[in-house]
Amino acid sequence: MHYFLFLSLIFNLSLASAASHDKPKAQKLEVVSLQLKWFHQFQFAGYYAAKEKGYYAEQGLDVNFIERSHEINVVDQVISGVAQYGIEDSGLNASKLSVTY
């Protein structure tokens, strides 16, 4: 009986030790903004789930989502620095092609 308790204790301690090594180190997260191409809705579920599950934080990012409004142009938001990243459709290609260098 004592042998079983001893093995159980060793097993639990090894699990606790392994779990403590899996925890990410506390780090200061870089705050970034993602300009959405539309209002908050299901098409962006992957982005929301990634934030909720901590995937962005694991990479050192604190991501804020900016909902689209009719006054906002996604490309302008990113170019001006209001958002560091943006989601846009094929209209982005047309915008890029119309720029002269």
C-alpha positions in Angstrom: 0.0 0.0 0.0 2.8 2.4 0.9 4.5 1.6 -2.4 1.4 2.5 -4.3 1.1 5.9 -2.4 4.7 6.6 -3.1 4.4 5.9 -6.8 1.2 8.0 -6.9 3.0 10.9 -5.2 6.0 10.7 -7.6 3.6 10.6 -10.6 1.7 13.7 -9.4 4.8 15.6 -8.7 6.2 14.9 -12.2 2.9 16.0 -13.7 3.0 19.2 -11.7 6.6 19.9 -12.7 5.8 19.3 -16.4 2.8 21.6 -16.2 4.8 24.4 -14.7 7.4 24.2 -17.5 4.6 24.6 -20.1 3.4 27.9 -18.8 4.6 30.8 -20.9 6.9 33.3 -19.3 5.3 36.6 -18.3 6.2 39.1 -21.0 5.1 42.5 -22.1 2.8 42.2 -25.1 3.1 44.4 -28.1 -0.3 46.0 -28.7 -1.4 45.9 -32.3 -4.6 46.7 -34.1 -6.3 44.7 -36.8 -8.7 46.7 -39.0 -11.6 44.4 -40.1 -13.1 44.8 -43.5 -16.6 44.6 -42.1 -18.6 44.7 -38.9 -18.0 42.1 -36.1 -19.4 38.8 -37.5 -18.8 35.1 -38.0 -16.4 35.5 -40.9 -13.8 36.8 -38.4 -14.4 33.9 -35.9 -10.9 32.5 -36.5 -9.3 35.8 -35.4 -11.5 36.0 -32.3 -10.8 32.3 -31.4 -7.1 32.8 -31.8 -7.2 35.7 -29.3 -9.4 33.8 -26.9 -7.2 30.8 -26.9 -4.1 32.9 -26.4 -2.3 32.2 -29.7 -1.5 35.9 -30.3 -0.2 36.3 -26.7 2.1 33.3 -27.2 3.7 35.3 -30.0 3.9 38.4 -27.8 0.9 40.2 -29.3 -2.1 41.9 -27.7 -4.4 42.2 -30.7 -7.3 44.7 -30.8 -9.9 44.4 -33.5 -11.3 47.6 -35.1 -14.7 47.2 -36.6 -15.4 48.7 -40.0 -17.6 51.7 -40.3 -18.7 53.4 -43.5 -16.3 56.3 -42.9 -13.3 54.1 -42.6 -11.1 52.9 -45.5 -9.1 49.8 -44.5 -6.1 50.7 -46.6 -6.0 54.3 -45.3 -6.2 52.9 -41.7 -3.1 50.8 -42.2 -1.2 53.4 -44.2 -1.9 56.1 -41.6 -0.8 53.8 -38.7 -4.2 53.7 -37.0 -4.1 50.0 -37.5 -0.9 47.9 -38.0 -2.8 45.2 -40.0 -5.9 45.1 -42.1 -8.2 42.6 -43.8 -9.3 43.6 -47.2 -10.6 41.9 -50.3 -9.5 42.1 -54.0 -10.1 45.9 -54.0 -6.8 46.1 -52.3 -5.1 44.9 -55.5 -6.9 47.6 -57.5 -5.8 50.2 -54.9 -2.2 49.0 -55.2 -2.2 49.0 -59.0 -3.5 52.6 -59.1 -0.5 53.9 -57.1 2.2 55.5 -59.1 5.8 55.3 -58.1 
